[in-house]
């Protein structure tokens, strides 16, 4: 069954991005033979997650007018998309999704879903830079209904998912500083990794969006085609 909030993720992605989402693992979700190797030996729950996000990806491909195909994992565990397609997948308890677009439209997409709840104790200091901790404290004071530690984690996950397919380089949590704008539910990230360029320009400033619906936190980042800044604006 399609998630009733399926339009929510689409609203924080640009028009033209194909999105498929589910609340739970549908019976029709299955693995293609090319996908089996990456999940061999996994527990049943992990196999279901893996199959469902790929089922979402295949639904998104059909929305783009393309046939459903296998989406295997590469040696780095990143999904291998069909030629001419960029995309991202995510899952958390009670939520699975994929977002895909033609490479002629976007250079990259990153999406992440998390339960909207506090991170385990001590984790925030591992993912947030010292300059971020002060601003997060101010955000908690002004907007205490939001779990800003979890939003920070999710935003950096989306940033990495958009970054890695372009750079093929690790980007750690401490290598990006976030600034949040609560009224617009947007964020800006400054990347602290020198010498990185894309198409002659630095990929050093990324922006994205977040939304919280029914206990699920969604974050998105996209890299616009030929425009080496990121935006989640629809």
GIWO-V671529 format. One record per backbone hydrogen bond with DSSP energy under -1.0 kcal/mol. CO is the residue of the C=O (numbers start at 0). NH is the residue of the N-H. If there is no record, write none. Layout:
# GIWO-V671529
co=[CO & CO]
nh=[NH & NH]
This chain:
# GIWO-V671529
co=[2 & 4 & 6 & 8 & 9 & 13 & 17 & 19 & 20 & 21 & 25 & 31 & 35 & 38 & 42 & 43 & 44 & 45 & 46 & 47 & 48 & 49 & 50 & 51 & 52 & 53 & 54 & 55 & 56 & 57 & 58 & 59 & 60 & 61 & 71 & 73 & 77 & 81 & 83 & 85 & 87 & 89 & 91 & 94 & 95 & 96 & 97 & 98 & 99 & 100 & 101 & 101 & 104 & 107 & 109 & 111 & 113 & 114 & 119 & 122 & 122 & 123 & 128 & 128 & 129 & 131 & 132 & 133 & 134 & 135 & 136 & 137 & 138 & 142 & 145 & 146 & 147 & 148 & 149 & 150 & 151 & 152 & 153 & 154 & 155 & 156 & 157 & 158 & 159 & 162 & 162 & 163 & 171 & 174 & 176 & 178 & 180 & 180 & 184 & 185 & 186 & 187 & 188 & 189 & 197 & 200 & 201 & 203 & 205 & 207 & 208 & 210 & 212 & 214 & 215 & 216 & 217 & 218 & 219 & 220 & 221 & 222 & 222 & 223 & 226 & 228]
nh=[5 & 7 & 10 & 11 & 12 & 16 & 99 & 97 & 2 & 95 & 28 & 34 & 38 & 41 & 46 & 47 & 48 & 49 & 50 & 51 & 52 & 53 & 54 & 55 & 56 & 57 & 58 & 59 & 60 & 61 & 62 & 63 & 65 & 64 & 79 & 76 & 73 & 84 & 102 & 100 & 98 & 96 & 94 & 91 & 21 & 89 & 19 & 87 & 17 & 85 & 104 & 105 & 224 & 222 & 220 & 218 & 216 & 116 & 122 & 125 & 126 & 127 & 131 & 132 & 133 & 135 & 136 & 137 & 138 & 139 & 140 & 141 & 142 & 145 & 147 & 150 & 151 & 152 & 153 & 154 & 155 & 156 & 157 & 158 & 159 & 160 & 161 & 162 & 163 & 165 & 166 & 167 & 174 & 191 & 189 & 187 & 184 & 185 & 209 & 180 & 207 & 178 & 205 & 176 & 200 & 197 & 203 & 190 & 188 & 186 & 219 & 217 & 215 & 115 & 212 & 113 & 210 & 111 & 208 & 109 & 230 & 106 & 107 & 226 & 228 & 223]
